[in-house]
Amino acid sequence: MSAAEEPRPLDAVLEVLDLAESGPDTFVGGSLPQLHGRVYGGQVLAQAIIAAQRTLEGELAQRLIHSLHGYFLRPGDLEAPITFAVERLRDGGSFSARRTHALQEGRPILSMIASFQEVQEGIEHTEPMPVVPAPEDLPSSVALFDSLDHPVAKFFYRNGAFDIRHTGSALFVAPAPEPEPTQALWMRARGPVPGGQPEQRALLAFACDQVMLEPVLRAHGVYWRSKGVSIASLDHAMWWHRDVDLGDWLLYVQDSPTAQGGRGLGLARVFSRDGRLVATIGQEGMVRLPQA
C-alpha cells in the first residue's frame, strides 16, 4: 500500500470531536463507525469534555480539565446525532466546574461532571515509572491487524487511531498464556495531534476507554473475541496530573483489584515516555462471561 493509500483514522477521530454549536451551551456531534453497532464510550466522553471546555470563555479558556466523573447510561445509536448540553456549575478563583449531558432523542446516554483549573505552581511529587521494554522493541497492533486476513482485523487496521504495544501478550486474537489481573502497554496516536492541551486531554479520554477493562479479561483467561463475552463501560473517572502528548508514546500500567456481580474494576496509571505520571484512570464495567 502506498503512502497515499495508508489509512488516516486519526483524522476521522479529530473530525468527530469538532462539535458544532447548536444553541447556548449546546453542541452537536456525530459518531464513528463501530463493529458492535453502538457508540464507542471513549468517543462520547471526549466529546463531552470538548463541549464543557467550549463554555470556558475569556480568561477562563486557559483553564484545563484536571478531573472528571462520568456515567454511561444507555447505549448510543450510531446513526443519531448526539446533543451535548452543558451546565455551568461554578466559576471560582482557580477552578471551574461543568456538567455535560450527552443526549439522543432527549434521553441521556452519558452524564459527566468535570473540573477545570488554572495552571498554577504548587507542591509536587510523582510515582516513578516502572522499567519495561521500549515500544520500539514490542509488536505493533497496527502491524498485527494489517497482517491478518479477517474482516475484524481489517476494520481495526483502517479505523484504529492508536498503535498499541503490550509489554506482554496482547488480547486481540488469543487469551493470555497465564491469567493475571495486571498488564502494561504503550500507546501512541497514528499521526500528529494538532491543538493544545484541551484537545490532547480529551483525546486521552477517547483512547483509554478501549483498554481499561483488559486487566479484567486477562485475569479470567478470556480475550476480546472470546465467544459469549459481554462487555460494557458503566462509569469512568480520570485525573490529569500533567500535560499529555498523544503524539508520543504513553505507558499504561494497569491492574484490576476486583471483579464481582458481573462487574469488573480497571485501574490505570499513565506515564509519559520520560517517566512522568501524567494521568490516573479508573473504570468499572459490566463483564459477563459464558457460564461453564
Secondary structure, DSSP 8 states (H G I E B T S, - for coil): --GGGS--HHHHHHHHTS-EEEETTEEEE-----TTSB--HHHHHHHHHHHHHHT--GGGGG-EEEEEEEEE-S--BTTS-EEEEEEEEEE-SSEEEEEEEEEETTEEEEEEEEEEE-----------------GGGS--HHHHHHH--SHHHHHHHHH--EEEEESS--SSSS--SS--SEEEEEEEESS---S-HHHHHHHHHHHHTTTTTHHHHHHTT--TT-TT-EEEEEEEEEEE-S---TTS-EEEEEEEEEEETTEEEEEEEEEETTS-EEEEEEEEEEEE----
